């Protein structure tokens, strides 16, 4: 069926794995808040903790995971590290996720045929 489509292109295994890993890392409310704050400009762990409503140690652990995944980067200045979003792709991911969240009706979902709402 799909193989008959001339422009059908399935992502390779590495792309799928890396995308799934990025989504897994973004599947945490604190990480979303931290990333959103970093998209507004670079920040320290203490400031991010305050903005996210989390303990600095927890935010530091989240940042370490996000840095290893290439979603954030750090810049050392003396004894402080200032974090920022790694690139504009992070902004795109978060904007799309938040846009989608704004348009979800958590109580019902449209029937594929466009008829009545079906309870989840």
C-alpha positions in Angstrom: 0.0 0.0 0.0 2.5 2.7 1.1 5.3 1.3 -0.9 3.3 2.1 -4.0 3.6 5.8 -3.2 6.5 7.3 -5.1 7.3 10.0 -2.5 6.8 7.8 0.6 9.9 8.0 2.8 10.2 6.2 6.1 12.7 7.7 8.6 15.7 5.4 9.3 16.1 3.6 12.7 18.6 6.1 14.0 16.3 9.1 13.3 13.4 7.3 14.9 15.5 6.4 18.0 16.8 10.0 18.4 13.4 11.5 17.9 11.9 9.1 20.5 14.7 10.0 23.0 14.0 13.7 22.5 10.3 13.3 23.1 11.1 11.1 26.2 13.2 13.9 27.6 10.5 16.5 26.9 7.9 14.4 28.6 8.4 16.2 31.9 6.7 19.4 33.0 9.7 20.8 34.8 11.9 20.2 31.7 9.3 22.0 29.5 9.3 25.0 31.9 13.1 25.0 32.0 13.4 24.8 28.2 10.8 27.5 27.7 12.6 29.8 30.1 15.9 29.1 28.3 14.3 30.0 25.0 13.8 33.5 26.4 17.5 33.8 27.2 20.3 32.2 29.1 19.9 31.6 32.7 21.5 30.1 35.9 20.2 27.0 37.7 19.0 29.1 40.6 16.9 31.4 38.4 15.6 28.4 36.4 14.6 26.7 39.6 12.6 29.7 40.7 10.9 30.0 37.4 10.1 26.3 37.2 9.0 26.1 40.9 11.5 23.3 41.5 14.5 22.7 43.7 17.8 23.8 42.3 19.2 20.2 42.6 16.3 18.8 40.6 16.7 21.5 37.9 20.5 20.8 37.8 19.7 17.1 37.2 17.2 17.9 34.4 19.7 20.3 32.8 22.4 17.6 32.8 20.1 15.2 30.9 19.0 17.9 28.5 22.6 18.9 27.8 23.6 15.3 27.1 20.7 15.0 24.6 21.9 18.2 22.9 18.8 20.2 23.8 20.6 22.8 26.0 24.2 24.1 26.2 26.1 25.6 29.1 28.6 28.5 29.3 30.9 28.7 32.3 31.6 32.1 33.8 33.8 31.8 36.9 32.0 29.4 39.2 28.7 29.8 37.5 27.2 28.0 34.5 24.7 29.8 32.4 22.4 27.6 30.2 20.7 28.3 27.0 18.6 26.4 24.4 20.9 24.5 22.0 19.2 25.8 18.8 16.0 26.9 17.2 14.8 23.3 16.7 14.1 23.2 20.5 11.9 26.3 20.1 10.0 24.6 17.2 9.5 21.4 19.2 8.1 23.3 22.3 6.0 25.7 20.3 4.4 22.8 18.4 3.8 20.8 21.6 2.3 23.8 23.4 0.2 24.8 20.4 -1.1 21.2 20.3 -1.9 21.4 24.0 -3.9 24.6 23.6 -6.1 22.8 21.0 -6.7 19.5 22.8 -10.2 19.0 24.2 -9.3 16.7 27.1 -12.9 15.5 27.5 -13.8 14.5 24.0 -12.3 13.7 20.7 -13.9 14.2 17.3 -15.2 11.1 15.5 -13.0 10.5 12.4 -16.1 10.7 10.3 -16.8 14.2 11.8 -19.9 13.1 13.6 -20.5 13.4 17.4 -17.9 13.6 20.1 -16.7 10.3 21.6 -15.8 10.2 25.3 -12.2 9.1 26.0 
